[in-house]
Amino acid sequence: MNQQLLLQEALSYGRPFTRYGKPAGYIPELAKIDPNRLGVAICSLEDGSIITAGECDAYFTMQSIAKVMSLILAIEHNGFEYVFTKVGMEPTGDAFNSMVRLDQLTDNKPFNPMINAGAIAVASCIRGSCLAERQQACVDFARLLTGNPEVDIDFSVFRSEKATGYKNRAIINLMKSNGIIDGEVEEHLDLYFSICSISANCKDLSYFAAVLANNGVDPRSGRELVPLRVVKLVRSLMVTCGMYDYSGEFAATVGMPSKSGVGGGIISAPIGKCGIGVYGPALDVKGNSVGGLKVLEYLSDKMGLNMF
């Protein structure tokens, strides 16, 4: 089937489900977004060309999708072994912002880099002489991985998250008291909020997903952007932890390495096939895009993308 037609069909399949979700109301700036938006983009691994359907030019904040980027960057800055002294690799089954297990472990490490606690610990590893330098390093890396030099931090969302991020502030202070966090708590937390507030669109997400699906190689230039060892790690964490506490069911029903964010985006990286980015700000109770999930279910079934 023609891929353009397939995308339109997937969009039509997913759109009715948007009525069953709502934007992330606990972040005031995100609560303002039209919940009826829905878009999908697929990026080819052969030449980086992108086909789209729906609202694929709309910019939105990556939120937890950017946790994948910050993990790769932290490993680049510090090495694999150091980063994983700060965070583990195990799924939790808990909500993404849960802190219940942080004081129950012998080493006190967050379980994995895809939950808030783990992503905050990872952000603390990103190097730079000051906050602005560290923010720029993250933005530059996001631009590299998405192929879009216009990607940047949405500071209105950053300020909204900073003003209301009480639970994340509690998480980082608990980790500081447990010896996981080194340095200044507030700067690390500001960097974490900045990373979550990096703004992109569906096409950018599909390109990033294509880099991951293509074993870390830029599909346009042929340049290796991410070492294969790191790509394998990241994809495994996306399968086991990438969809919050829906990850197990998603793996069983859709079967693609994926990462969602409460901004409404999802990236999927079916290995060796293509890169997929979806956007739908209406979320379910677990924080995943309702329409986006249905679009991915449709594409996985019709394109044979389930890795299992």
C-alpha positions in Angstrom: 0.0 0.0 0.0 1.1 3.6 -0.7 2.7 4.9 2.5 1.0 8.3 2.2 -2.4 6.6 2.0 -1.5 4.4 4.9 -0.6 7.4 7.1 -4.0 9.0 6.3 -5.8 5.8 7.2 -3.8 5.5 10.5 -4.7 9.1 11.3 -8.4 8.5 10.6 -8.2 5.4 12.8 -6.6 7.3 15.7 -8.5 10.6 15.6 -11.8 9.5 17.2 -9.8 8.4 20.3 -8.6 11.9 21.1 -12.0 12.6 22.8 -11.0 10.1 25.6 -8.0 12.1 26.7 -6.9 15.5 27.8 -3.7 17.6 27.8 -1.3 17.5 30.8 -3.2 19.8 33.1 -0.6 19.9 35.9 1.7 21.9 33.6 -0.3 25.1 33.0 1.2 25.9 29.6 0.4 22.4 28.3 -3.2 22.6 29.6 -3.9 25.3 27.0 -3.2 23.1 24.0 -6.0 22.0 21.6 -6.6 18.3 22.5 -7.9 17.5 19.0 -4.5 17.9 17.3 -3.1 14.7 15.8 -0.2 14.2 13.4 2.1 11.4 12.2 5.4 11.4 10.2 7.5 8.5 8.9 11.2 9.0 8.0 13.0 6.7 5.5 16.3 5.1 6.6 17.4 5.1 2.9 17.6 8.9 2.4 16.0 10.6 5.4 12.9 11.7 3.3 9.8 12.2 5.4 6.1 11.7 4.6 3.4 13.2 6.9 -0.3 13.3 7.7 -2.1 15.7 10.0 -0.6 18.4 12.1 3.1 17.7 11.6 4.3 21.3 11.5 3.0 22.1 14.9 5.7 22.5 17.5 5.3 21.0 21.0 7.7 20.3 23.9 9.4 16.9 23.8 9.0 16.3 27.6 10.1 12.8 28.4 11.1 12.0 24.8 14.1 14.2 25.4 15.2 11.9 28.2 16.5 9.6 25.5 18.6 12.4 24.1 19.9 13.5 27.5 20.9 9.9 28.3 22.9 9.6 25.1 24.6 13.0 25.8 25.4 12.2 29.4 27.1 8.9 28.2 29.0 10.9 25.6 30.2 13.4 28.3 31.0 10.8 31.0 31.2 7.3 29.7 28.7 4.5 30.1 30.0 3.2 33.4 29.9 6.5 35.3 26.3 7.4 34.2 25.1 4.0 35.5 26.5 4.6 38.9 23.7 7.2 39.1 20.8 5.3 37.6 19.8 1.7 37.0 18.3 -0.2 34.0 15.3 -1.9 35.5 11.6 -1.1 34.7 9.5 -0.1 37.7 5.8 -0.5 36.9 5.2 2.7 38.7 4.1 6.1 37.4 6.8 8.2 35.7 6.9 10.7 38.5 6.8 8.2 41.4 9.3 8.5 44.2 8.1 5.7 46.4 11.1 3.4 45.7 13.9 5.9 46.0 14.3 5.3 49.8 13.7 1.6 49.6 16.9 0.4 47.8 20.3 -0.4 49.2 22.1 1.8 46.6 19.2 4.4 46.4 19.6 4.7 42.6 16.6 5.5 40.5 15.5 2.4 38.6 16.0 3.7 35.1 16.6 6.8 33.0 13.1 7.0 31.6 11.3 7.9 34.8 11.7 11.4 36.2 14.0 10.5 39.1 16.4 8.7 36.7 16.2 11.5 34.1 17.1 14.1 36.7 20.1 12.0 37.8 21.1 11.7 34.2 20.8 15.5 33.7 23.1 16.1 36.6 25.8 14.3 34.6 25.6 16.7 31.6 28.7 18.8 31.7 29.3 22.6 31.3 30.7 25.5 33.2 27.3 27.1 33.9 23.6 26.4 33.3 23.5 28.3 30.0 26.4 26.3 28.6 24.8 23.0 29.6 21.4 24.1 28.1 23.1 25.0 24.9 24.9 21.6 24.8 21.5 19.9 25.1 19.9 22.1 22.4 22.8 21.6 20.0 22.5 17.8 20.5 18.8 17.9 19.9 19.3 19.8 16.7 21.9 17.2 15.5 19.6 14.3 16.3 16.5 15.8 14.7 18.2 17.3 11.7 16.5 20.6 12.5 18.6 23.7 13.4 15.4 25.5 14.6 14.8 23.2 17.6 15.1 25.2 20.8 13.8 25.5 24.4 10.3 26.8 24.8 10.9 29.1 27.8 7.2 29.7 28.5 6.8 25.9 29.2 10.2 25.9 31.1 8.9 28.7 33.4 5.6 26.8 33.8 7.3 23.6 34.8 9.7 25.4 37.1 6.9 27.1 38.9 4.8 24.0 39.5 7.5 21.2 39.7 7.1 20.5 43.4 7.3 16.8 43.1 10.4 16.9 40.9 12.0 19.2 43.5 11.2 16.7 46.2 12.7 13.9 44.1 16.0 15.7 43.5 16.4 16.7 47.1 15.8 13.1 48.2 18.4 11.9 45.8 20.8 14.6 47.0 20.4 13.4 50.6 21.1 9.9 49.4 24.3 10.9 47.7 23.1 10.3 44.1 23.3 14.0 43.1 26.5 16.0 43.2 26.6 19.8 42.9 23.9 22.4 43.0 20.4 21.0 43.1 18.6 24.0 41.6 20.9 24.2 38.6 20.4 20.5 37.8 16.7 20.9 38.2 16.6 23.9 35.9 18.6 21.9 33.3 16.1 19.0 33.6 13.1 21.4 33.1 15.0 22.9 30.1 15.5 19.5 28.5 11.8 18.6 28.9 10.9 22.0 27.3 12.9 21.5 24.1 10.3 22.1 21.3 10.1 20.1 18.1 7.5 18.8 15.6 6.4 15.4 14.3 8.9 15.5 11.4 11.8 16.2 13.9 10.7 13.2 16.1 10.5 10.9 13.1 14.1 11.9 12.1 15.4 11.2 15.6 13.6 7.9 15.6 15.1 7.1 12.2 18.6 7.7 13.6 17.9 5.2 16.4 16.3 2.6 14.0 19.3 3.0 11.7 21.8 1.9 14.5 22.8 5.5 15.3 23.6 6.5 11.7 22.2 9.7 10.2 20.1 8.6 7.2 21.0 11.6 5.1 24.7 12.0 5.7 25.6 8.4 6.6 27.5 9.8 9.6 27.4 7.9 12.9 25.8 10.2 15.4 25.4 7.6 18.3 27.7 4.6 18.9 26.0 1.3 18.3 26.6 0.1 21.9 24.7 3.2 23.2 21.9 2.8 20.6 21.3 -0.9 21.7 21.1 0.2 25.3 18.7 3.1 24.5 16.4 0.9 22.4 16.2 -1.8 25.1 15.2 0.8 27.7 12.6 2.2 25.3 11.1 -1.3 25.0 11.1 -2.0 28.7 10.5 1.5 30.2 9.7 4.0 27.4 5.9 4.1 27.7 5.7 4.7 31.4 3.7 2.0 33.3 2.1 1.0 30.0 5.4 -0.3 28.6 4.7 -4.0 29.0 1.3 -3.9 27.3 2.6 -1.6 24.5 5.5 -4.1 23.9 3.0 -6.9 23.6 0.5 -5.1 21.3 2.7 -2.7 19.2 6.2 -4.1 19.7 8.4 -1.2 18.7 11.1 0.6 20.8 9.2 3.8 21.7 9.3 6.7 24.0 6.4 9.0 24.9 6.2 12.4 26.5 3.4 14.3 28.2 3.6 17.0 25.6 1.8 14.5 23.4 4.6 13.2 21.3 5.8 9.6 20.8 8.8 8.3 18.9 9.0 4.7 17.6 12.1 3.2 16.1 11.3 -0.2 14.5 14.9 -1.5 14.0 16.1 -1.4 10.4 12.7 -0.2 9.1 11.9 3.5 9.6 11.5 6.3 12.1 8.0 7.3 13.3 6.9 10.4 15.2 3.4 11.0 16.3 1.8 14.0 18.1 -1.5 14.1 20.0 -1.7 16.2 23.2 -4.8 14.4 24.5 -3.3 11.9 27.1 -4.6 8.9 28.9 -4.2 8.4 32.6 -0.7 7.0 32.2 0.5 10.1 30.3 0.6 8.6 26.8 -1.1 10.2 23.7 -4.4 8.4 23.2 -4.7 9.1 19.5 -0.9 8.6 19.1 -1.1 5.1 20.6 -3.9 4.1 18.2 -2.0 5.5 15.2 1.1 3.4 16.2 -1.1 0.3 16.7 -2.5 0.7 13.2 0.9 1.2 11.6 2.6 -1.6 13.5 -0.2 -4.0 12.3 -0.4 -2.8 8.6 3.4 -2.4 8.1 4.5 -5.5 10.1 6.6 -3.5 12.5 6.1 -5.6 15.7 9.6 -6.8 16.6 8.2 -9.8 18.4 
